[in-house]
């Protein structure tokens, strides 16, 4: 059976059909996210006020939870990003051997481990180290334990995304730098990594977003605190922990306030993403 259209017309119709199908898929993907944002905005704005944002959870606010979340994210990023990016560089540039395959397999397995298992592992590790005298047992519930748990989750995720980002850099770019007599390590640091900087930043942000909303590991490590930050060896409050406690609590006021905490957490991640995009855009313009 012959189509009544010529080849060019058929191609245009197929292109239009696929474009419409892709647009519909994007809309379907955005609907759940949009629904969450709208719901959190409508319910959350009603429970937010300057007093809530500046007081502690012991006083009915979330100021210490915001502070704790920022501290946990910052410390986890300081630990995870260098380790994860360096691991990604090794896998992308030197990982074409048995050791690289083993590391890659280990990283992939680690990205699939449930976060609660990671929390229990860190809890048990810190407790055992305290019992044998290599640390203090009180560190089981502390900022340090929370950072260890979040970093354990974040490192393999950043390593995997960094490897994929570096593999996007054309081999011709590497060969051009090497042909000019530039040592391989300088080629990686001065050519390959800057070429993939945008993708590396995106992967790092995804890693931060991956752990920013984690609740399960913090329940058995950072634990929570109704006061302001008092040191890395003390329990610390966080927005995910506050959301869990208030959303599952018996009080209607706390249930409503949990939506406000959720909105604050979403806005924090959105602000971080926008800020990083602005930095990348400014760097590209300056170049």
N, C-alpha and C positions, 0 to 999 in steps of 0.2 A: 504493500500500500504506500503510495507516494503522498507526501505532505503537500498541501496547496501553496506552501511558501517556499521561497528559495532559501539557500543556506544562510545568507546574511540575516534574513528575517527570523529564521529559527534561532540563530544565535542570540539575537536581541531579546526574543521572548524567553529563552532559557536564562539569560542574564537577568532579566526583570523578575522572573519567577524566583531565582535564587536570592536576589536582593531582598525581595519581599519576605521570603522564608527566613533569611538571616535577621531582618528587622523584627519579625514576629518572635523569633527566639530571644532576641535581646530584650524585648518587652516582657516576655514571660519570665526571664531571669531577673528583671528589675522590679517586677511587681512585689515579690516577697520582701526585698530590701526596702522598697518604698513604703510598703505597709508598716514595716517595723519602725522606720524613721518617723512616719506620720503618727503612729500610735504613741511612740516614745515622746514625741514633741507635744502632742495634745495633752497627754496625761502628765508628762514630766514638768512642763512649764508651770503647771498649777501648784506644784509642790516646791519650786525653787524660789529662793529669796536671798538677799545678801547675808542675812543672819544664818541661813542654812549653809551657805558656802564658806562661812568664816568660823563656824563653831565646830566643836568635836562631836563625834557620834554619841558620846556620853551626855551631851547637851542637846541631842536631836539634830545635829548638823552633819556635814560630810567633809569639813575642812581637813581633818586629819587623814581621811580616806584619800582625798585628792593628793595630799602631801605624800602619803605612803605609796600610792600608785606611781607617782613620778619618781620617787626614790628607787623603788623596785625596778622600774623600767630602765632608769639610768644606770644603775649598778649592773643589771643583767646585760644591758647593751655593751657596757665597758668590758664585760667578761666574754660575751658571746660573739660579738661582731669581729674582733680581731681573730679569734680562734676559728670561727666559721668561714670567714673570707680566706684566710690562709689555707684552710683545708680545701676550700673550693679551688684555689690557685694550684695546689698540689695535684688535685684530681684532674683538673683541666690540662695542665701543662706537663705533669710528670707521672700521671696515673695510668699509663698504658702498660701495666705490668701486673703481676700477681698481687703485690702489695696494694697497688691502687685499686684493683678489683675487690680485694678484701675490705679495704676502707670504704669503698663505695657501697658495698653490700651492707656493711655495718651502719653506715649513715642512713641508707634507705630503711633498714629495719628500725632504727631509732626514731625516724619520723612517724612511724606507725604505732609506737608504744602509747597506750592510754596515759593521759596526764596524771591520773590518780595513781597509777603504778609508779610513775616517776616520783610523786610526792611521798609515797610510802617508802620507796627506796632511799630517798634522801633522809627521811625521818629515821629509818633504821640505821643508816650509815652514821649519821651524826650521833645518834644514841649509843651505838656500839663504840665509836671513837671516844665518847665521853666516859663510858664504863671502863675502858682499858687505860684511861689516863691521858689520852692524846687530845683532849679537849674538855670543855665543860658540858655536862648534861643539860644545862639550861639553854644551850644553843639549839636544842631540838626545836623549840618554838622561838624563832628569832628572825631578824632580817636576813642574816647570813644564810639560814636554811631556805628561806623563800627565794633568795637570789640563786642559790645552787639548784633548786628545783626548776626555776624558770630558765636558767642558763642551759640546763640539761635538755630541756625541750627545744630551746632556741638554736643551739649550736648546729645540730644536724640539718635543721630547716634552712638556716643561712648558708651552710656548706653546700647543700644541694642546689639552691637557687644561684649561688655564686658560680658554681661549676657550669651550670647551664648558661649563665650570662657571659662567661668568658669564652665558652665554645661558640658563641655567636660572632665573635671577632674573627674576621676572615684570616685564613692561613697566609694569604698574600701579604697582609699587614706585618705579620711576624717575620716572614721571609724577607720583606723589604728592609726591615730594621736590621736583621742579622746580616744581610748583604752589605750594609754600610759599615760593618765591623763592630756593631754595638753588642756587648756581651748579652748572653741570654737573660741573666737576672735583671739587667737594666731594660732590656726589651719588654720584659713582663711588667716591671714597675713603672716604666715611663711611656710605654706604647699600649700594651694590651689592657692593663687595668684602667687607664684613663679612657680608652675607647669604650670600655664596658661600664664606665662609672654610673651612667644613668640606670642601667639594669641592675647594677650592684646596689645602688641606693634603694631601688624598688624592692629588691629581694630582702634587704635589711629592714625596710619598713614592714614588709609582709611578716618577717620574723618577729618584729616588735609587736605588731598587731596580733600575731598568733598567741603571744604570751600575755598581752595586756589584759585580755578578758578571761584568763584562766582562773578558775575558782578552786577546783578540786585539789591541786597540789598545795595551795595556800592554806587550806583548811587544816592540814597536818604539818605545816612548816611555819609560815609567818603567823598563823593562828588568828591574829586580830588584836586590836588594842583600842580602848575608848579614849585615849589621850594622844597628844602629839608625839612625834618621833622622839625617842629617848636613847637611841644608840643602835648600832648594828647587832648587838648581842641581846636586844629586847624584842618582844613581839611587835608587829607593826600592822596597822590597819590598811586596807586597800578597797578600792571601789568594787571589784568583783565580790569580795567577801561581804561587804556591806549590802550589796544587792541580794546576795543569797540569804543573809540573816534576816533582812527586812522583808523580802518577798515571801519567805516561808514562816514569818512570825504570825502571831495570833491577832495583831493589832491592825485595824484597817488603815490608820494613819501611816504606819510604817509600810504597809503594802502599797499605798499610794506614793509614798516618798521613794520607794524603790524604782519607780519609773523615772523620777527626777535624777537619781543616781545613774541610771542607765543612759539617760540623755547626756549627762556630763561626760561619761566615758566615751560615748560615740563622738561627741564634739572634740574631745581631746585627741582621739585618733584622726579625726578629720583635719584638725588644725596641724597636727604633725605631718600629715601627708601633704597638705597645701604648702607648708613651710619648706619641706624638702623639694617640692617641685619648683618653687620660686628660686631656691638656691641653685638647682640644676640649670634652670633657664638663664639666670644671671651669669653662671659660669660659661654656658655655651655662647651667650652674647659677647662676653668679654674676650673670648677666644677668636 
